[in-house]
């Protein structure tokens, strides 16, 4: 009932408009308009025209000047558009002005992203988050939904007779809808809080086993889900589309040194991501704040790679994850030439160059992950009596046993274990007892 509107199924041909207000930002405006085209295409809407316009100032009614607005309305009709899509965010009043005077459906970047998120949401948490964001967006716009009912009726009581101007039927319905919408918002927030508690419980369970955790972050369509699948043999949904997946997926993998690692894929970021969406997806994105470190994936094939990196870094800072250790990864290097790769490596000297598709650089990535966790594990050679098989079991349970030999009547093993368990094995490391005795004799 409170959905934004019954589209995009109604919309077939879109005319895109982007406005910039500082001539120095023209190129950025052009790039954002191209990105909007990708977003609109993701909705399955045909694009029949694009226009980037400069305006000296923001206006309250149309965002841009009235003359240019009238020109763009006419242009949209002339080319057969049934919808105008703005790259800039429009206020409810501006949206109503464009629709009433242009007699055409008008939406903005914010609404496009909401529609994509609504299409992509699969889990209960994602659906709740999307519905909350859509409700918060649509409530200020309820007025236009009932505009056709405003000021109906002749007298007091909505046309029941009597004199004087009556409150319109549409206004009465608007008040009812706002109350219902407010109740629905409260219910959504309560449901999301329950989901958050469940997620916190899952995190506590992970913490009990002390398995290190890394979150994969990056701009949308950078290859995060593909990287998760490559590292963990997972089956996360992958498609060459913006926001192909909204739901976090956590899988366990084993590093070359035998240590286990939890890897989480997160929702992709985008420039001008609506603030309420960042807030709504905070619970999902908190995986980044809870991780021990981050893998920041950059799409090397994109000419806006640097801008995308800055956008992701900015949002991570807003989430409170700006101080996390980060492993930078340049993905899709199979799609760029050597000159472009060298340019990116000068921009990101610490980044690893990989291709999830071809496997290039994946071994280097695994070894770098080992290095990131080197302070958490220790490699031991142990000589254990057979009555201490409990320690052998502990080595199997908490670490990785590399070799085992029982021919000498003792358990001689090589293993990698978390450092917090090192003291449990200290008395069975060859040379430890003699060293301890010598030290005691010196005292």
PyMOL commands that set and color helices and strands:
alter all, ss='L'
color gray80, all
select helices_A, chain A and resi 23-42+66-78+92-102+109-120+124-139+142-145+147-149+156-159+169-208+224-232+275-280+282-290+305-319+333-335+338-347+362-372+374-376+386-398+419-428+432-442
alter helices_A, ss='H'
color red, helices_A
select strands_A, chain A and resi 13-20+46-54+83-86+105-108+212-218+249-254+260-265+293-299+325-331+352-353+377-384+400-405+411-418
alter strands_A, ss='S'
color yellow, strands_A
deselect
rebuild
show_as cartoon
